C-alpha cells in the first residue's frame, strides 16, 4: 500500500492528459477529465528506478510485461511523452549508458549492434527500397515506398548532380540512394558503412543492377576518410551523424571538408534536438548505444568553423512521424515472423521503440533536419531553390 501511494505520487505530475493506472487491481486516475488511456501495472516499479531514469524504468517494465497499455500503445505514448521534460534522469548514475566511449572500435561495435540484427528482419517492415530514414510524403495517399522514393529523389535534386560527378554517401545503409543516383544521373558513387549486413546487401544490389562500373561500397569509418586520396564533388549523409557522438561533431565535419572539392555540395540529413541533450537512457541502452541527437545550432556552428556556407535548412519532422507509423504497421503485420526470430521481450522492445519515436516526433521533442551546405563559396548554383 505504501509503495502504491509512492508510485501514484510520482506519476501525478504527468497530468497534462488524464489517464488511469491500475495497481493491484485498483484503478486510479491521474489528471482531470475523461481518461484517454489506461496503464495496467502488473508489478510495482521501485521509486528509486523511476527517479534514476523514468524512461528506463517504464521502458523495461513494458518490455518485461510488468506494464501494459489498455488500448493502442502509440496513442497512449503520444499523449504521455509530450511531458518528457518532467522525466527524472540521474546522469551520474547512468554514466556508462549516457556517455559511452567514442573510440573507433567501440563505435563500430555499437553501430553493428543495431544494424546487423539481420537483413531478413529489416526486410519485414521496411519498404522495398530498404530505406531506414524518414520518407517524404508529397501526397496524402503516398505509400511508404513512394515516400522513400520521393525522399531519395528530393535529396538527389538538392545535391544538384551532373553526369560524371563523384558522390560519397557516408552511412550509405543498404544503398538505395546511390543506386538511384547512378541510374538517374550517371554519377560515380562511393558508399561507406560500418554494418557488415548492409555492406553485403549493398554489394549484392550493385551486382544485381550491373552498376559495378559506377558504384563502390566500403566497410569504412568516416575518420578514415582523412587518409584517403579520393575527392568528391558531392557528399551526402543520411541519419549517420547521430552515431558520431557530441565530442566528434567537429571531427566529422572536418573529415567531410577534407574530401569535398571546393564549391562542392554537402547535404546532411539528421535527427535533431531543439537544444543540446545527452539523450534518452532507454534508447541508449536498448536501441542506439552511443547515439546522441545533435542540435541544429551546434551543427551549423561546426559547419561555419570549416567554411561551409549554409544554403538551405528544412525541417521534415512530421514526415518522420508518418514514416514511423508506417514502419510500426508493417511490424505488426509481420509480428509472427518477428516472433519466430526473436523472443517476446525483443518484440515488445521494438514495438515500444517505433511507437515512442513516432510520438516524440509528433510532439516536437525531436526534429528532422536537412541542410544543404557548400564548401566555401559557390556562385554557379541557381539563385533560387533549384530543386
Legacy VTK file of the C-alpha trace (Angstrom):
# vtk DataFile Version 3.0
C-alpha trace
ASCII
DATASET POLYDATA
POINTS 387 float
0.000 0.000 0.000
2.833 2.411 0.856
4.687 1.584 -2.376
1.457 2.041 -4.333
0.964 5.531 -2.887
4.586 6.431 -3.642
4.215 5.435 -7.306
0.938 7.350 -7.602
2.508 10.408 -6.032
5.361 10.272 -8.551
3.008 9.866 -11.523
0.667 12.700 -10.508
2.961 15.253 -12.119
2.189 13.746 -15.546
-1.304 15.227 -15.545
-1.398 17.127 -18.827
-3.637 14.442 -20.320
-5.884 12.405 -17.984
-5.234 8.665 -17.792
-5.946 5.773 -15.469
-3.467 3.485 -13.799
-4.415 0.103 -12.363
-2.278 -1.150 -9.441
-3.133 -4.326 -7.540
-6.490 -4.384 -9.288
-7.425 -0.872 -8.115
-7.968 1.909 -10.641
-6.646 5.423 -10.010
-6.921 8.483 -12.221
-4.162 10.950 -12.999
-5.318 14.375 -14.186
-8.853 15.654 -14.622
-11.376 14.831 -17.328
-12.177 11.660 -19.238
-9.183 9.271 -19.194
-7.554 8.895 -22.598
-5.805 5.599 -21.880
-5.195 3.093 -19.111
-1.914 1.793 -17.755
-2.002 -1.598 -16.039
0.858 -2.139 -13.619
1.270 -5.876 -13.032
4.381 -5.427 -10.903
5.273 -2.378 -8.845
8.198 -0.278 -10.026
10.581 0.910 -7.287
10.633 4.674 -6.823
14.438 4.551 -6.941
14.237 3.204 -10.515
11.733 5.892 -11.572
13.864 8.687 -10.146
17.121 7.316 -11.579
15.568 7.136 -15.036
11.834 7.400 -15.608
12.358 6.381 -19.210
14.422 3.302 -18.373
12.121 2.182 -15.548
8.929 2.451 -17.602
10.558 1.082 -20.750
11.946 -2.006 -19.036
8.640 -2.578 -17.232
6.883 -2.614 -20.607
9.490 -4.915 -22.164
9.123 -7.360 -19.256
5.317 -7.355 -19.365
5.144 -5.712 -15.937
3.400 -2.745 -17.532
0.615 -2.987 -20.108
-1.371 -0.425 -22.046
-5.102 -0.995 -22.437
-5.553 0.283 -25.975
-3.173 1.468 -28.664
0.421 1.900 -27.494
1.195 4.785 -29.858
-1.955 6.677 -28.858
-1.017 6.426 -25.170
2.602 7.438 -25.775
1.554 10.331 -27.988
-0.399 11.752 -25.050
2.263 10.962 -22.462
5.681 11.602 -23.996
4.985 15.271 -24.599
5.758 15.533 -20.877
9.271 14.076 -21.132
10.597 17.305 -19.663
9.212 16.028 -16.340
11.131 12.729 -16.562
13.869 12.130 -13.998
17.364 11.252 -15.240
20.340 10.816 -12.939
23.179 11.103 -15.454
25.917 10.363 -12.932
24.252 7.059 -12.024
23.821 6.248 -15.710
27.270 7.349 -16.830
28.145 4.150 -18.710
24.888 4.269 -20.680
24.761 8.005 -21.287
28.406 8.615 -22.132
29.935 5.559 -23.771
33.336 5.623 -25.440
33.600 7.393 -28.807
36.668 5.330 -29.717
36.560 3.934 -33.228
36.434 0.291 -32.130
33.600 0.861 -29.660
31.513 2.934 -32.052
31.770 0.212 -34.695
30.511 -2.300 -32.130
27.613 -0.011 -31.169
26.569 0.580 -34.776
26.674 -3.115 -35.595
24.590 -3.952 -32.515
21.666 -2.186 -34.202
22.153 -2.510 -37.954
23.493 -6.067 -38.000
20.447 -7.603 -36.338
19.816 -9.171 -39.736
18.697 -8.083 -43.183
15.786 -10.531 -43.082
14.426 -8.746 -40.016
14.608 -5.291 -41.574
13.059 -6.544 -44.815
9.931 -7.483 -42.856
8.944 -3.916 -42.026
10.958 -1.530 -44.202
9.788 -0.989 -47.778
11.360 -2.435 -50.929
13.982 0.327 -51.067
15.308 -0.750 -47.625
15.476 2.912 -46.612
15.862 3.303 -42.848
15.238 7.050 -42.563
12.199 9.279 -42.897
10.243 9.325 -46.139
8.881 12.400 -47.887
5.114 12.322 -48.310
4.159 14.530 -51.229
0.555 13.342 -51.265
-1.883 12.209 -48.585
-2.171 8.778 -50.165
1.543 8.137 -50.728
2.633 4.661 -49.717
5.779 4.151 -47.658
7.608 3.023 -50.792
6.509 6.129 -52.712
7.557 8.346 -49.800
11.023 6.793 -49.697
11.461 7.228 -53.448
10.245 10.824 -53.071
12.774 11.434 -50.281
15.647 9.994 -52.274
14.752 11.953 -55.403
14.395 15.112 -53.314
17.876 14.665 -51.832
19.393 13.994 -55.241
17.808 17.164 -56.621
19.172 19.163 -53.705
22.651 17.812 -54.499
22.399 19.372 -57.995
24.026 16.364 -59.647
25.504 16.255 -63.131
26.587 13.228 -65.134
30.080 12.042 -64.278
30.211 13.704 -60.870
31.571 11.830 -57.859
29.247 11.306 -54.883
30.137 9.990 -51.423
27.417 8.631 -49.133
28.598 8.490 -45.502
26.486 5.865 -43.759
25.056 4.528 -47.005
22.760 1.907 -45.488
21.591 -0.686 -47.982
22.478 1.576 -50.896
19.225 2.754 -52.462
20.251 6.417 -52.670
23.461 5.704 -54.570
21.736 3.211 -56.847
19.150 5.858 -57.766
21.887 8.468 -58.266
23.818 6.175 -60.603
20.734 5.243 -62.626
19.239 8.723 -62.890
22.341 10.924 -63.110
25.208 8.676 -64.173
27.362 9.645 -61.215
30.287 7.662 -59.800
29.316 6.810 -56.239
31.056 5.504 -53.150
29.209 4.365 -50.056
30.745 3.713 -46.647
29.175 1.859 -43.740
30.221 0.093 -40.538
27.456 -2.504 -40.865
28.588 -5.798 -42.366
24.989 -6.751 -43.149
24.408 -3.506 -45.059
27.730 -3.880 -46.853
26.877 -7.386 -48.072
23.372 -6.424 -49.206
24.541 -3.259 -50.996
27.290 -5.229 -52.741
24.699 -7.767 -53.873
22.452 -4.990 -55.206
25.317 -3.402 -57.137
25.966 -6.702 -58.889
22.244 -7.338 -59.458
21.822 -3.895 -61.067
25.060 -4.215 -63.113
26.353 -0.981 -61.606
29.838 -2.169 -60.731
31.418 0.377 -63.077
29.675 3.249 -61.259
29.295 2.230 -57.603
31.561 1.038 -54.814
30.730 0.194 -51.210
33.322 0.022 -48.429
33.359 -1.127 -44.812
34.862 2.077 -43.527
34.757 4.550 -40.642
34.283 8.207 -41.547
37.504 9.013 -39.678
39.484 7.057 -42.252
38.332 9.430 -44.995
41.028 11.879 -43.896
43.699 9.409 -45.051
42.006 8.919 -48.427
43.400 10.483 -51.602
39.949 10.483 -53.175
37.973 13.717 -53.537
34.280 14.125 -54.257
32.062 16.677 -55.979
29.141 15.911 -53.690
28.739 14.334 -50.256
25.552 13.159 -48.568
24.972 11.700 -45.127
21.539 10.467 -44.068
20.882 9.503 -40.447
24.510 8.813 -39.605
25.824 11.768 -37.596
23.575 10.680 -34.713
26.105 7.860 -34.138
29.167 10.133 -34.098
28.890 11.497 -30.555
28.822 15.135 -29.457
32.595 15.364 -28.952
33.183 14.208 -32.520
30.906 16.578 -34.460
33.805 18.927 -35.327
35.910 15.937 -36.402
33.113 14.590 -38.592
32.592 17.920 -40.356
36.351 18.350 -40.768
36.621 14.905 -42.403
33.868 15.887 -44.846
35.713 19.131 -45.569
38.945 17.310 -46.432
37.392 15.074 -49.096
34.895 17.517 -50.653
36.043 19.545 -53.634
35.952 23.368 -53.282
32.470 24.624 -54.095
31.056 21.128 -53.654
27.683 20.469 -52.048
27.272 18.606 -48.767
23.768 17.512 -47.728
23.284 16.450 -44.120
20.036 14.737 -43.115
19.765 14.086 -39.372
17.533 13.783 -36.326
17.982 16.931 -34.260
17.066 18.392 -30.906
15.903 21.902 -30.153
18.725 22.145 -27.622
21.766 20.063 -26.719
20.748 17.000 -24.741
22.574 13.895 -23.520
19.825 11.634 -24.857
17.282 9.160 -23.568
18.619 6.368 -21.311
16.243 3.671 -22.597
17.023 4.419 -26.245
20.747 4.474 -25.494
20.690 1.175 -23.586
18.466 -0.874 -25.859
18.178 0.693 -29.323
21.055 3.001 -30.259
24.019 2.531 -27.907
26.161 5.652 -28.025
23.595 7.533 -30.090
23.340 11.287 -29.500
20.988 13.700 -31.225
22.702 16.971 -32.190
21.011 20.339 -32.034
20.650 22.309 -35.232
22.709 25.178 -33.898
25.741 23.080 -32.947
25.858 21.511 -36.419
25.621 24.945 -38.054
28.389 26.163 -35.760
30.692 23.250 -36.650
29.983 23.837 -40.327
30.783 27.541 -40.107
34.145 26.780 -38.471
35.009 24.744 -41.576
33.884 27.432 -44.046
30.743 25.553 -45.015
28.097 28.000 -46.218
24.518 27.123 -45.313
22.341 27.308 -48.424
19.142 25.777 -47.101
17.628 24.254 -43.951
14.404 22.252 -43.935
12.540 20.506 -41.126
10.795 17.231 -42.065
9.646 16.333 -38.536
6.090 15.253 -39.359
7.311 13.180 -42.290
9.258 11.086 -39.794
6.213 10.676 -37.568
4.274 9.274 -40.503
7.190 7.091 -41.618
7.473 5.535 -38.166
3.748 4.823 -38.083
4.108 3.042 -41.444
7.018 1.011 -40.082
5.041 0.103 -36.988
2.073 -1.023 -39.111
4.374 -3.235 -41.174
5.995 -4.549 -37.998
2.626 -5.500 -36.525
1.532 -7.169 -39.755
4.648 -9.352 -39.632
4.652 -9.878 -35.865
4.527 -13.669 -36.123
7.593 -13.661 -38.377
9.394 -11.423 -35.896
8.450 -13.763 -33.040
9.984 -16.658 -34.945
13.292 -14.732 -34.980
13.355 -13.130 -31.524
11.914 -13.546 -28.043
8.874 -11.756 -26.626
10.984 -9.161 -24.824
12.624 -8.094 -28.090
9.254 -7.879 -29.846
7.832 -5.630 -27.131
11.033 -3.560 -27.113
10.894 -2.924 -30.849
7.198 -2.047 -30.786
7.921 0.418 -27.977
10.839 1.869 -29.963
8.801 2.501 -33.116
5.775 3.821 -31.213
7.716 6.073 -28.855
9.817 7.586 -31.643
6.679 8.330 -33.646
5.232 10.050 -30.566
8.357 12.109 -29.868
8.439 13.426 -33.440
4.723 14.254 -33.254
5.259 16.147 -30.011
8.264 18.085 -31.302
10.654 16.544 -28.783
12.923 15.774 -31.728
13.067 17.148 -35.272
14.440 16.001 -38.609
16.593 18.479 -40.486
18.054 18.507 -43.971
20.796 21.069 -44.500
22.443 21.956 -47.802
25.978 23.341 -47.468
28.575 24.459 -49.987
32.273 24.015 -49.334
33.264 27.656 -49.444
31.569 29.979 -51.903
29.803 28.560 -54.949
28.324 31.301 -57.147
27.498 28.949 -60.003
24.416 27.497 -58.324
20.974 28.876 -59.220
19.849 31.848 -57.136
16.545 30.151 -56.359
15.741 26.834 -54.720
16.635 24.796 -57.781
15.057 21.602 -56.508
LINES 1 388
387 0 1 2 3 4 5 6 7 8 9 10 11 12 13 14 15 16 17 18 19 20 21 22 23 24 25 26 27 28 29 30 31 32 33 34 35 36 37 38 39 40 41 42 43 44 45 46 47 48 49 50 51 52 53 54 55 56 57 58 59 60 61 62 63 64 65 66 67 68 69 70 71 72 73 74 75 76 77 78 79 80 81 82 83 84 85 86 87 88 89 90 91 92 93 94 95 96 97 98 99 100 101 102 103 104 105 106 107 108 109 110 111 112 113 114 115 116 117 118 119 120 121 122 123 124 125 126 127 128 129 130 131 132 133 134 135 136 137 138 139 140 141 142 143 144 145 146 147 148 149 150 151 152 153 154 155 156 157 158 159 160 161 162 163 164 165 166 167 168 169 170 171 172 173 174 175 176 177 178 179 180 181 182 183 184 185 186 187 188 189 190 191 192 193 194 195 196 197 198 199 200 201 202 203 204 205 206 207 208 209 210 211 212 213 214 215 216 217 218 219 220 221 222 223 224 225 226 227 228 229 230 231 232 233 234 235 236 237 238 239 240 241 242 243 244 245 246 247 248 249 250 251 252 253 254 255 256 257 258 259 260 261 262 263 264 265 266 267 268 269 270 271 272 273 274 275 276 277 278 279 280 281 282 283 284 285 286 287 288 289 290 291 292 293 294 295 296 297 298 299 300 301 302 303 304 305 306 307 308 309 310 311 312 313 314 315 316 317 318 319 320 321 322 323 324 325 326 327 328 329 330 331 332 333 334 335 336 337 338 339 340 341 342 343 344 345 346 347 348 349 350 351 352 353 354 355 356 357 358 359 360 361 362 363 364 365 366 367 368 369 370 371 372 373 374 375 376 377 378 379 380 381 382 383 384 385 386
